[in-house]
């Protein structure tokens, strides 16, 4: 990359902290699509960014210390430092908290005279991270997922949190204050337990997998709480939003559901439509099935830090699948779209 392109590192930093503008997104997508080397470099930086450490909700942040710690944690070579320009706005301190955290967005929403506000934590597309909540609970966020909760949720009768996307919850025990996750059309209630919620397609289906403890699942926003289902360890609940139906099955091979926490993408005899959805969420791409005959194929494999190209190439060795990756394109408004991947039969 030339000296002229040093600006790209600033833009990538904004991308990873979800503070990127539309124009910067266009520049980044254009740069990525120019060459395979740029794509690889971008993916390498994403992996590097995940080394920045865990997130703690801060009360005070020292600006110079924050920047120094970012560089130290990320192990950034001095010859290629991502130059993070501070956005001196009303939320400057919060922006610094973002930089200290690494790859997510953290800001105030709806400040009220009571002192209550809502905190929002977002894992940037292509990254995964975790956050320690004030009550001692730990939440792992998958790519493109968001948590939203009140700053006073530990002092309320219920520790309520909203999820969009996928997250793994390790809940601190507190029988007097149930922990409730609202994910689209359902709520998951726990006292002290470990479970995974997949609500990427919250308008279609939502999956809950329980590892330890016990959880109760009910519909969201009900005046009278009534559990639709109670899960025991190693059980999975599948809620069909459109059909308004819930079902329960045994959850075998738990790594298939929670391996993403350790950067693993696990497929276990998965139909191609499920594979497509997982790849789309993980790599922020659009996948199109060009040949319906591929729907009869199922795929198995465990991948760690491989690119989407490498995963599809592996699947093509054991099936008649072939694929074409179309670089990001400029639309009529001058913005760049996602990369498109077309799946076909050989």
N, C-alpha and C positions, 0 to 999 in steps of 0.2 A: 504494500500500500504506500502510495507516495505521501510526501509531507503535506501536500495540498489536501489529502484525504484524512488528516488528523481529526477533522470535524466529525468523521464517522464514529469515532470512539465516544464522543460526547453524545451523539444521537443514540448509539447503542445503549449507553448508560440510561438515557431517558426512556428508551424502550423497556429496559429491564425494570425500571421503577415506575412504569406506567404514567410517566409525565410527558410523553412524547406528543408533539403537535401533529396535525394532519400533514403539513408540509414536510416535517421531518420524517414521518412515516413513508411518504412518497420517496424521499431521497434514499432512505434505508432500503426499501424494497427494490429500488432501481439498482442500487449498489450490489445487493445480494444476487440479483438476477444476472449480473454482468458476467460472472464466472463461477465455476465450481469451487475455486479457491476462496472466493469471498464467502460463499455459503458455508464452507468448512470452517473458516475463521470465525464467522458469526456463531456457529454452533459451539466452537471451542470456548468462545467468550461466555456463552450461556453456561457451559459446564463450570468454568472458572468462577462465575458469579455465584454459583450455588455453594461455594466454599466460604462465603462471607459470614457464616455463623448464624446463630439463632436470634430471633427477634424478641426483644423485651419492650413492653410498653413503657416509654420513659416519661419522667416528669420534668427533667431538665437535661439539656444537651449542650455540651461545649463544642462549638463549631470546629475549631482547629483539631481537637482531639477526635472528633467524629471522622473528619476527613483522613487523618493519619491512620485511624483504626481500619477504615475501609481499605486503604492501600495495603496495610499489613495483612489483614485477614484474607484478602483476595489474592495475595502473593503476586501482585502486579509488578512486572519487570519495569525498572525505572526508564527504560528506553521506549516503553509502550504503555504509559500510564493513561488510563481513561480519565480525562480531565472533566470532572463534574463541576459545572458552573452552578453556583447556588442561585436559586430563584428567590430574589428578595421581594417577597410578597408578605401579606398579612400572616400567612402560615409558614414563615421561614423556618421556625424552630421545628415544625412538623416535617418539612422537607428534609432537614438534616437528620431527623429520626429515620426517614426513609432511607437515606444514604447509609446510615449506620446499619440498618437492618439488612439491606442488600436488594432483594428482588420483589419488593411489594410496596403497595400504596397505602398510606395511613393518614387519615385526615378527619377533621370534625364535620359532623353533619347535623344541622338543625339545632344550633345552640339555643337554649331556653333560659328564661330568667331564673329557673329553679337550679341552674348549674348542671342540668343533665344534657348530655350530648351523645351522639352516636359515633362510634369508632368503626372504621371500615378497613379491612386488611385484604389485599388482593395479591395473589401469586401471578406474576406476569406470565404470558403465554410462553410455553417452552421451558418453564422453570417449576420447581417444587420447593416448598419451604415449610417451616413450622413456627408456631407462635405460642408462647407461654402466657396464659390468661392470668388475671389478678387473683383468681381463686386457687391457682395451682394446677389447673387443668392444662393439658397440652394438646394442641391441634396441629395436625399436618395438613397442608393445603396442596392439592394437585394443580397442575397447569391451568391457568385461566380461572381459578376458583376464587370466591370472595366470601369473607365473613363480615357480618355487621352486628354490633351489639352495643348496648348502653354502657356508658362509663360507670353507671351505678348498679350494674346487674348483680354484683355480689351482695348488695344491701337490699335487694328486692326479695320477695317470697320465692321467686323462680329465677334461676340463672338462664335467661333466655338469649338465644343466639340465632341469627339467620344465615343460611348457607345457600350459595348459588355455585354449582359445580360439584366437586368431590372433595371430601375431607375425612380424615381418620381422627377420632376423638379418644383421648385417654383422660377420662373424667375424674377429678378429685372428689372423694367421697364427702358428702354433706347432706345427710338425710333430711335436714330441715329446709334445704333449698334445692329442690329438684333441678337438674340440668336438662333444658329442653332445646332441641335443635329443630327449627322450622325450615323445611326444605320443600318449597313449592306447596303442593296440596296436602302434605302430611307433616306431622310433628313426631319427633322421637324423644321420649322421656327416659332419663336415666338418673340413678342416684350416684353410682360409682362403678364405672364399667369401661370397656374398650369396644368400639364399634366403628364401622366404616359406612358412610353415606355417599351414594353416587346419585347426584341430582343434576348431572350435566344436561340431560334432556327432561327437565322437570315438567314440561308440558305434555310429555308422553309417558315416560316410565321413571320410577325412582326405586333404587335398590338399597337395602340396609343389611349389612352383614355383622353379626355379633361374635366377638371373640371371647370376651369375659363378661360376667355379670348378668344383668337382665335389663331389657328395655321394653317399653310399651309404645306402640305406634298408634296414632290417632289422626283424624283429619284436622287440618289447620283451622284456626279461628272459630272453634266451636264453643258456644256458651257453656254447655255441659260437657265436661270431659268424658269421653267414652272410648276405651281402647278398641281398636280394630283387631289387634293382634299383639301377643307378647312373645318375645324371642328368648330362647335359651342359647347358650354358647354353641357355636358351629352351626347356626341356623341363618338362613337368608330370607328376607321378606322382599317380595317383588310387587310393587304397586303400579297397576296400569291406570294412568290418569284418565285417559279417554273412556275406558270401560268402567272406571270407578270400582275396580276390583283389586283385592290384595290376596296374595298366595304365599305359602311358606314351603321352603325346601331345605334339605341339609346342605351345608356349605363345605364341600370337600376341597382340599388343596387351597388353604386359606391364602397362600402367597399369590394366588391368581387374583385375589381381590385387594390385597394390601401390599403387594411387592413394590408398588410404585413409590412407597415411602422411602425405599432404599435405592430408587432410581431404576428399578427393574420393570420391564414390560413383559407380563406373563400371559401367554395364550395357552389354553388347554382344551384342545378339540373345539375351538370357537368357530362359529359360522362366519363367513366372510363379512356379513353386514356388521357384526360386533367388532371385528377386526378393524373395519373402516372407521367406525365411530371412535374407537380408542386412538387410532393413529391421527385422526383429525384433531381431537382434543389435545393430544400430546405434542404434536408438531405444528399446530395452527395452520393446517392445510385443508384444501377441499378435495375430497376423493369422489370420483364418479365411476360407477359400475357400468361399463360399456357393453358387457356381455352377460345376460341373465343366467347363462349356463354356469357361471362361476358360483352361483348361490348354493350349489350342492356341495361345495368344497368346504372343509373345515381345516383349521390350522393350529399347530402346537409349536411352542418355542418360548425361550426366555432370553430377553435381550437387555443388555446393560450399556447405556450410552451410545448405542448404534444410531445412525441416521436413518431417516425413513427410507432412503434409497437402499441402504444395507439390509434393512428388514424385508423389504419387498423382494430384493434380489434373493435372499435366503428362501423365501416362500416360492419363488419361481423355480428353484432347483428341485422342489418336491411336488410341484403341481404344474398344470398347464397355464398358470397365470403369467401374463406379461403386463408391463406397465410403461406409461409414458408420463414424464414429469414436465409440465409446462410452466416456465418461469412466470413470475408476477407480471401482470399486464396493466397498462395505464387505461383507466376507464374514461368515459366522456367528460367527467368532472376533473380529470387530471390526477386522480388518486390511483394508487396501485392496489390491485386485488391480491388475494392469497394465491400461493402456488396451487395449481390444479394438477391432480394425479388421476390419470385414466387407467382403469383396470380392464384388461381384455384377456381373451383366450389365445394361446399360441396357435 
